[in-house]
Amino acid sequence: FRFKDSLAEDLQSADLVISHAGAGSCLETLEKGKPLIVVINDKLMDNHQLELAKQLHRDGYVLYCNCSTLVETLQSMDLSALKPFPPGQPEKFASFLDKVFGLP
């Protein structure tokens, strides 16, 4: 998609998501419990997308590749090897902020 206000409906109906390695895109997809192939843009300066993709892959949550290896990744993928992404725990972050700011 070039631009959509929300991908929530598309993500809900997807069997597989192929996305760039933006943190928001990755987390939104993983939180929906969808298998994800992350295609990194290796032309970006500092290549933060590669760092995120590698870490999520090491943790067992995604497959990753670049544009030139996408077809090979699709042909050899084993989605059953991916682990479910754990649910977020926003209350832990809220509790941390409360402590930092001295709130009860």
C-alpha positions as CSV (number, residue, x, y, z in Angstrom):
1,F,0.0,0.0,0.0
2,R,1.2,3.5,-0.7
3,F,-0.9,5.0,2.2
4,K,-3.9,3.9,4.2
5,D,-5.2,5.4,7.4
6,S,-5.2,2.0,9.1
7,L,-4.1,-1.5,8.1
8,A,-5.9,-3.1,11.0
9,E,-8.6,-4.7,8.8
10,D,-6.0,-5.9,6.3
11,L,-3.9,-7.4,9.1
12,Q,-6.8,-9.1,10.6
13,S,-7.7,-11.0,7.4
14,A,-4.1,-11.7,6.4
15,D,-2.5,-15.2,6.5
16,L,1.0,-13.8,6.0
17,V,2.3,-10.3,6.1
18,I,5.3,-9.1,4.1
19,S,6.5,-5.7,5.4
20,H,9.4,-3.3,5.7
21,A,11.2,-3.5,9.0
22,G,9.7,-0.4,10.6
23,A,9.2,-0.9,14.3
24,G,5.5,0.1,14.2
25,S,4.7,-2.2,11.3
26,C,6.5,-5.1,12.9
27,L,4.9,-4.7,16.3
28,E,1.4,-4.2,15.0
29,T,1.7,-7.3,12.8
30,L,3.2,-9.4,15.6
31,E,0.6,-8.2,18.2
32,K,-2.1,-9.5,15.8
33,G,-0.5,-12.9,15.8
34,K,0.3,-12.9,12.1
35,P,3.4,-14.5,10.6
36,L,5.7,-11.9,9.3
37,I,8.4,-11.7,6.7
38,V,10.4,-8.5,7.1
39,V,12.1,-7.1,4.0
40,I,14.9,-4.8,5.0
41,N,16.0,-1.8,3.0
42,D,19.7,-2.2,3.1
43,K,20.2,1.1,1.4
44,L,19.2,3.1,4.5
45,M,21.9,4.9,6.4
46,D,22.7,3.3,9.8
47,N,20.4,0.4,8.7
48,H,18.3,0.3,11.9
49,Q,15.8,-1.9,10.1
50,L,18.4,-4.6,9.8
51,E,19.1,-4.5,13.5
52,L,15.4,-4.8,14.4
53,A,14.9,-7.6,11.8
54,K,17.9,-9.6,13.0
55,Q,16.8,-9.3,16.7
56,L,13.2,-10.3,16.0
57,H,14.5,-13.2,13.9
58,R,17.0,-14.3,16.6
59,D,14.1,-14.3,19.1
60,G,12.1,-16.5,16.7
61,Y,9.3,-14.1,15.8
62,V,10.0,-13.3,12.1
63,L,11.7,-14.3,9.0
64,Y,13.7,-11.6,7.3
65,C,15.4,-11.0,3.9
66,N,16.1,-8.2,1.4
67,C,14.4,-7.6,-1.9
68,S,16.8,-9.8,-3.8
69,T,16.2,-12.8,-1.5
70,L,12.4,-12.5,-1.0
71,V,11.4,-15.2,-3.6
72,E,13.9,-17.6,-2.0
73,T,12.6,-16.9,1.4
74,L,9.0,-17.5,0.3
75,Q,10.0,-20.8,-1.3
76,S,11.9,-22.1,1.8
77,M,9.9,-20.6,4.6
78,D,8.7,-22.7,7.5
79,L,6.1,-20.5,9.3
80,S,5.5,-23.2,11.9
81,A,9.0,-22.5,13.3
82,L,7.9,-18.9,14.3
83,K,7.1,-18.3,17.9
84,P,4.0,-16.3,19.0
85,F,4.9,-12.8,20.1
86,P,4.2,-12.2,23.8
87,P,1.5,-9.7,24.6
88,G,2.5,-6.2,25.7
89,Q,2.5,-5.2,29.3
90,P,1.8,-1.5,29.4
91,E,1.2,-1.5,33.1
92,K,4.9,-2.2,33.7
93,F,5.9,0.9,31.8
94,A,3.2,2.9,33.6
95,S,4.6,1.6,36.9
96,F,8.1,2.5,36.0
97,L,7.1,6.1,35.0
98,D,5.2,6.4,38.3
99,K,8.4,5.5,40.2
100,V,10.6,7.8,38.1
101,F,8.2,10.7,38.9
102,G,7.6,9.7,42.5
103,L,3.9,9.1,42.0
104,P,2.0,6.7,44.3
